[in-house]
């Protein structure tokens, strides 16, 4: 049987959170869906998702529609239903510990204070899923939650767009050649 991959973009649902730093996972997943004409139209498992092929692999592209800190239930529901093992799950998420525009791929590990990753690891009972960490930077001063829930500035837009494109490229290379190849090219 051919293995299937689950690609998850993390964010918060609703217009209030659209294009915020915390939603860069949604933005990257939507760009990937556009590249491959995969409609994110199925509503089930507290998420919206679509199925198709990316880099010659069968994929499910998922945006949990709960708040970030409750993303794990949606991921678990889709993974169970489509029989996707944790090592075939790739989560695209914002990362405050990377400067804006930096991208890193990671296999497993801790959640680093990211509530979406924390909930996925808790609900899946494993940390053994892959991540594409999308650097959004850290505020110089002020509240971190206000920062991540804030929108990107106009001056940041070109860096954000480039980061989203590279996240899609990294996801494609991960699917085509594996994590190591993607890390070698994008780190």
C-alpha positions as CSV (number, residue, x, y, z in Angstrom):
1,X,0.0,0.0,0.0
2,X,1.2,3.5,-0.9
3,X,1.9,5.7,2.1
4,X,0.0,8.9,2.5
5,X,1.3,12.1,4.0
6,X,-0.6,14.6,6.2
7,X,0.6,18.2,5.8
8,X,-0.8,20.5,8.5
9,X,-0.8,24.3,8.5
10,X,-1.3,25.8,11.9
11,X,-3.2,29.0,12.6
12,X,-6.4,30.4,14.2
13,X,-9.6,30.4,12.2
14,X,-11.6,33.5,11.3
15,X,-11.0,36.9,9.7
16,X,-9.7,38.4,12.9
17,X,-6.6,36.3,12.7
18,X,-6.1,36.2,8.9
19,X,-2.6,37.2,7.8
20,X,-1.3,37.4,11.4
21,X,2.2,36.0,12.3
22,X,0.6,33.1,14.2
23,X,-1.2,32.1,10.9
24,X,1.8,31.8,8.7
25,X,1.3,28.0,8.8
26,X,-2.2,28.5,7.2
27,X,-0.7,30.9,4.7
28,X,2.0,28.4,3.6
29,X,-0.5,25.5,3.4
30,X,-2.9,27.6,1.3
31,X,-0.1,28.5,-1.1
32,X,0.8,24.8,-1.4
33,X,-2.8,23.9,-2.1
34,X,-2.9,26.6,-4.8
35,X,0.3,25.3,-6.4
36,X,-1.3,21.8,-6.8
37,X,-5.0,22.9,-7.3
38,X,-6.0,21.0,-4.1
39,X,-9.3,22.5,-2.8
40,X,-9.5,22.9,1.0
41,X,-13.2,22.2,1.1
42,X,-13.9,19.1,3.1
43,X,-15.1,20.1,6.6
44,X,-14.7,17.3,9.1
45,X,-12.6,16.5,12.2
46,X,-12.7,20.1,13.4
47,X,-10.8,21.1,10.3
48,X,-10.9,21.9,6.6
49,X,-8.9,19.7,4.3
50,X,-8.3,18.5,0.8
51,X,-6.6,15.6,-0.8
52,X,-4.4,15.4,-3.8
53,X,-0.8,14.7,-5.0
54,X,2.3,16.8,-4.2
55,X,5.7,15.7,-5.5
56,X,4.2,12.4,-6.6
57,X,2.9,11.6,-3.1
58,X,-0.6,11.2,-1.9
59,X,-1.3,14.0,0.6
60,X,-4.0,15.4,2.8
61,X,-3.6,19.1,3.4
62,X,-5.3,20.2,6.7
63,X,-6.1,23.4,8.5
64,X,-7.5,22.7,12.0
65,X,-10.4,25.1,12.6
66,X,-10.1,25.1,16.3
67,X,-7.9,27.6,18.1
68,X,-4.2,26.9,17.9
69,X,-4.0,25.4,21.4
70,X,-6.7,22.8,20.4
71,X,-5.2,21.7,17.0
72,X,-4.3,18.2,18.1
73,X,-7.8,16.8,18.0
74,X,-8.2,17.7,14.3
75,X,-4.7,16.3,13.4
76,X,-5.4,13.1,15.4
77,X,-8.9,12.7,13.7
78,X,-7.5,13.0,10.2
79,X,-4.4,10.9,10.8
80,X,-6.5,8.1,12.3
81,X,-9.2,8.2,9.5
82,X,-6.6,8.2,6.7
83,X,-4.2,5.9,8.5
84,X,-1.3,8.3,8.4
85,X,1.6,7.4,10.8
86,X,3.2,10.1,12.8
87,X,6.5,10.0,10.8
88,X,4.4,10.9,7.7
89,X,3.0,14.1,9.3
90,X,4.5,17.5,8.5
91,X,3.4,20.5,10.5
92,X,4.0,24.0,9.1
93,X,4.1,26.5,12.0
94,X,5.3,29.9,13.2
95,X,8.5,30.0,15.1
96,X,9.4,33.1,17.3
97,X,12.9,31.7,18.0
98,X,13.9,32.2,14.3
99,X,14.3,35.6,12.7
100,X,11.7,36.6,10.2
101,X,12.3,34.8,6.9
102,X,14.4,31.9,8.4
103,X,13.1,28.4,7.8
104,X,14.2,25.2,9.5
105,X,12.9,21.6,9.2
106,X,12.9,19.4,12.3
107,X,12.1,15.8,13.1
108,X,10.3,15.5,16.4
109,X,11.5,17.2,19.6
110,X,9.8,19.5,22.1
111,X,7.2,22.1,21.5
112,X,9.3,25.1,22.4
113,X,6.3,26.8,24.1
114,X,4.2,26.6,20.9
115,X,0.7,25.7,22.0
116,X,-0.3,24.1,18.7
117,X,2.7,21.7,18.7
118,X,2.1,21.0,22.4
119,X,-1.5,20.0,21.8
120,X,-0.7,17.9,18.7
121,X,2.0,16.0,20.7
122,X,-0.3,15.5,23.6
123,X,-3.3,14.3,21.5
124,X,-1.1,12.1,19.3
125,X,0.8,10.8,22.3
126,X,4.1,11.3,20.3
127,X,6.4,14.1,19.3
128,X,7.6,12.0,16.3
129,X,6.2,14.2,13.6
130,X,8.1,16.5,11.2
131,X,8.0,20.3,11.4
132,X,8.7,23.2,9.1
133,X,9.5,26.0,11.4
134,X,8.7,29.4,9.8
135,X,10.6,32.3,11.4
136,X,8.5,35.2,12.4
137,X,11.0,36.8,14.8
138,X,10.5,37.9,18.4
139,X,9.3,41.3,19.7
140,X,12.0,43.5,20.9
141,X,9.7,44.5,23.8
142,X,6.1,44.0,24.7
143,X,3.9,41.0,25.0
144,X,4.7,37.9,22.9
145,X,1.1,36.9,22.4
146,X,0.2,40.4,21.1
147,X,3.1,40.1,18.7
148,X,2.2,36.7,17.3
149,X,-1.4,37.7,17.0
150,X,-0.4,40.9,15.2
151,X,-0.3,41.3,11.4
152,X,2.9,41.5,9.4
153,X,3.9,45.1,8.4
154,X,4.0,46.2,4.8
155,X,7.8,46.3,5.0
156,X,7.8,42.6,6.0
157,X,5.6,41.5,3.2
158,X,8.3,40.6,0.7
159,X,10.1,38.5,3.3
160,X,6.9,36.8,4.3
161,X,6.0,36.0,0.7
162,X,9.5,34.6,0.1
163,X,9.3,32.5,3.3
164,X,5.9,31.1,2.2
165,X,7.3,30.1,-1.2
166,X,10.4,28.5,0.4
167,X,8.1,26.6,2.8
168,X,6.3,25.1,-0.1
169,X,9.6,24.3,-1.9
170,X,10.9,22.6,1.3
171,X,7.6,20.6,1.7
172,X,7.9,19.4,-1.9
173,X,11.5,18.4,-1.4
174,X,10.7,16.6,1.8
175,X,8.0,14.6,0.0
176,X,10.2,13.9,-3.0
177,X,13.5,13.1,-1.3
178,X,13.1,13.0,2.5
179,X,13.8,15.2,5.5
180,X,17.6,15.1,5.2
181,X,17.6,16.4,1.6
182,X,15.2,19.2,2.5
183,X,17.4,20.1,5.6
184,X,20.5,20.1,3.4
185,X,19.0,22.5,0.9
186,X,17.1,24.9,3.1
187,X,19.3,25.2,6.3
